Amino acid sequence: DVKVTQSSRYLVKRTGEKVFLECVQDMDHENMFWYRQDPGLGLRLIYFSYDVKMKEKGDIPEGYSVSREKKERFSLILESASTNQTSMYLCASTLPRGTQYFGPGTRLTVL
Amino acid sequence: AQTVTQSQPEMSVQEAETVTLSCTYDTSESDYYLFWYKQPPSRQMILVIRQEAYKQQNATENRFSVNFQKAAKSFSLKISDSQLGDAAMYFCAYRSPLTGNQFYFGTGTSLTVIP
């Protein structure tokens, strides 16, 4: 079975802090994604990556950056966290024509 | 960008009954994939069923089946013999092989199963 793990289930940070959310997949998937999930808005794509060191902006990249130094790991970075970034963050991975598999999510609260 | 619309924010069904969740999408592509994902209260998103656009036969997985109407751009999910464990948020998703394999999600339908 594909396994996608995220570094934290719950995270509380203060405004202005730098926040790292990490995602690891164990199935050698080329594509990895970061979404944020908010009630009534569904999943919105922040960034995705086709391969190591490659990244593409999604629909809402402002205030976020990503890093993919190894194929199995895709990190989401909030350079200076703000209260409007309080949300559920979901990581996912997939083969190029395959099904998307999700991690358990990280509930981030920015105070 | 493709859009996926789930017009039913909330649905409820009596245990053992059948319920249908609606999904429509907008695309000009002919080759694509459609998915239904389930997100229980524990928050782990899991795949329920997938459909390849080139296949005319509707996908089925045990109690879950879809009604795929390509011309109408409709992709509904039918849950038969509903169980308490089916209570979750359900998301419809579209995947384009042409736009970098991005997935486009609807806003979700919250399904309540009444004992």
Interface residues (C-beta under 8 A of the other chain):
Chain A: N31 F33 Y35 G40 L41 G42 L43 L45 F48 Y50 E56 G58 D59 M88 L90 A92 T94 P96 R97 T99 Q100 Y101 F102 P104 G105
Chain B: A1 P9 Y33 F35 Y37 S42 R43 Q44 M45 I46 L47 R50 F91 A93 R95 P97 G100 N101 Q102 F103 F105 G106 T107 G108
